[in-house]
């Protein structure tokens, strides 16, 4: 069997997350981050399309 050498920082983060975050809190934070990221990306795309449409109207 192979020895799996994981960096100590990853182990420390895993233990920290295990004791500080419950599963629902972590998933909720990830989903909230994804939601706001999607909203910002969509707003940027709409603004780009708006400016391109204004350039072609002139």
Secondary structure, 3 states (H helix, E strand, C coil): CCCCCCCHHHHHHHHHHHHHCCHHHHHHHHHHHHHHHHHHHHHHHHHHHHHHHHHHHC
